[in-house]
Amino acid sequence: MTLEHEGWHVEMLLYMLIQRAGTGTLPLLGSPSPWEALASQWNATTRPPSTPTVTLGATTITFGHDDSEGDDFAPGVAGDVKGHTFGWDNESPARTVEVAQFKLEWRPITNAEYLAFWETHREVAMPSSWVQEEDGVKVRGTWVAPSRERGRARVDA
């Protein structure tokens, strides 16, 4: 139940991002996709880093907040929004974490790149969205891809 609950937060965040990413409403069914215009705008204003990796940290990060929703109805607090923040029920109390310096690639890796890593590091678990079949590792899904069996696309394709 907890994992499903966490998934709801992710789903809500994605929904909020979709709503925010334009006029605040979802495009009508069949309307043209803005991806080409967005890619053109991104490419005109953003340059990728000059190196394949970036270094972040060391730093201190505070997660969550100390504004407990349980206090919202306390005398002198109810109706007073100044100093209050919105947060999910699992974001309280605030927690501080020291993060050491680390290096990472500035772009997400592809399934094919992770497959190449995984094949030489079998001590790392296979992603739960992958399945090993006779003709190779495939990604589970519910889409229908042309000339592929339903819901299984090759990872290295």
C-alpha positions, 0 to 999 in steps of 0.5 A, a space after each residue: 500500500 505504501 508503494 502504491 501511495 508513493 506512486 500516486 504522488 508521482 502521478 499527481 506531480 506528472 499531471 501537474 507538470 502536464 497542466 503547467 506545460 503550456 496553457 494549463 490545459 491538456 491539448 484536445 484529442 487529435 491536436 498537433 503535438 508541440 514537440 518540434 516547436 519545443 525542441 527548436 526552442 530548447 536547441 536555440 536557447 540551451 547548450 549541452 555541457 561541454 563534457 559528458 559528465 558534471 560534478 555536483 556537491 558536496 552540499 547539505 540538502 533539506 528534504 520536507 518541511 516542518 509545517 505539519 498539517 495536523 496543526 492547521 486547526 489549532 487555535 491561532 493557526 486555522 485560517 492563517 496561511 502566512 508561513 505555511 507551506 503545502 506538502 504531502 503527508 510524508 514530507 514532514 518533518 524536515 530532514 537534513 542530509 549531507 551529500 558528498 561530491 559525485 559525478 554523473 552524466 548530464 543526460 539520462 542513459 538509454 535502455 541500450 546503454 544500461 543493458 551494456 552495463 548490466 551485462 557486465 555487472 550481473 550483481 546489479 538487479 535487472 530492472 523490473 520493467 525488463 524480461 529475459 526471453 530466448 531472443 534477448 532482454 525486452 522491456 515490458 509495456 502495454 503499447 502496440 508497436 508496429 511489427 513487434 509483438 504486443 508489449 515487448 520491445 527489444 532493449 537493444 533496439 
